[in-house]
Amino acid sequence: MEKINDTRVRLCLVMFLILISLLMVRLAYIQIICHESYETAAISQYEISIEGLDTRGLILDRNSMPLTDGTNQFYYIIDRTLMDDDLKKAMESIEAMQVASEKSSYMVYQTERYDRDVSDQLKEKYNAYIFRASARYSDDQPACHLIGYLNKDSEEGVSGLELMFEDILAPEGNNLVIYADAAGDIIAGRAPEIRSESEDTKGQDTMDERYVITSIDRRIQYVCEKALADHAESGAALVTDCDTGEILGWACAPCFDPDNVEAYLDSGDCLINKVSQAAYAPGSVFKIVTAAAALENGICDIDQTFTCEGQVTVGGVTLGCSGAPLGGHGKLTMSEAMACSCNCYFAQLGEMVGSENIVRQARYMGLGSTVLEGFPEETAGNIPEEDEVGPWDVSNLSIGQGSILATPLQINRMTAVVASGGRLIDYSVVKQESDTEGIRIISLKTAAHLEKMMRAVTERGTGFSDREYTVWGKTGTAETRINDVKSNTCWFTGYCRIADKTYVITVMTEDGSSGTADAMPVFDDIADFLVNLQK
């Protein structure tokens, strides 16, 4: 009997040990092998995903002021079971919209309006959790054409800086989550948090490393946009620092809302970046190139004279001098002809210089090629090849008409060649640490002669204005036809030296009467601001 009992005890002990072993194996399986999946499942019960929150890197101006993410957004997180009519009315009063999935246990509302009374009511009655974040774009988004916009589905850059710096700005697998405890209350200090999918940054905030510091000065940008809006319905304005090649202001009109691009797809050219993406006939601002070609090739000097009788025939093409008095301007030197923008003089000068030399000089001065390395959709404009022009082209070529097309960005850099003493400057849309040497394109002597002629334009010519500071510039009015309707592209390009800075300003307006009447007022508004900025 005792042997039977001993056998039973041993059997029970063995069974107990087997059960303990199985239990330990099971615990090890749960804690070690299935740990991550169970932890994920547990955490997911208390995670609240936030959709529609901007997690891209910042685009800043040269002073680290925001060009994007400058508008506040407010988020309200409320337990879905607490939904009632009063809550709906409260959210409607602050124009809040839901941005959370319908499957979520929480409602997430987003709005740009903040009302303290409503917020206090929501916290007291509905235990709402409220936090502030940034909206990508504002209603009056500055530099919208330069910055560009995003694909709403993929949140990837489509144009402008958003596309150019996609690798820096894009959130690499980031999503925004906040956490609630077992009772459903938001855990303080855990919201919001940027979580990265990558192993090396998991659980860390990576936003600080994702930004682009541009060369833009937000103050100058504002003035460029305002000056365009005050004087033109359509056009472009560009301001650059001649010493560094930095772009300080980049404005196009009309503007658009980057949050609602679809609304502009059928509304004309609002989305076109007119600074760099659209090319126009340069008109009389191109006379700077014609004069440079004459001087650089030693064909004549600035004392060369021609007579304007109101019209002239060169290479079988007859040109009129629309700004001339009855009977023409008479006998003019090169400087006098530049000041009054005489077409007859420059057509005759072009015949003397030759089409090939003019085309070659235009290419030397940066026309016919893009300016910014890597900037999306920049056009090179059009400068014909030397073997594509003949005597019949020279009259139109000399005054910036015919097949010549240039962007405001190219005209600005062409102007900077004169302002810099004859160097072609490398331009940049990001902040530079030092001045740029550039490449010598024309001699110091030629640059000095061109500067003297551009000063004559603003002292007593088509660019005259009652300014209290010195400006060197050139007006231009290019006649074009769109659907058999005559239209004018109006230009003023020039520069001013203020303190130790040389600012190059180029303005183009569409459908105007002349560069003097339409583009020059925009130039002067910008120049006035720059002068006052240095005081």
Disulfide bonds with the S-S distance in Angstrom:
none
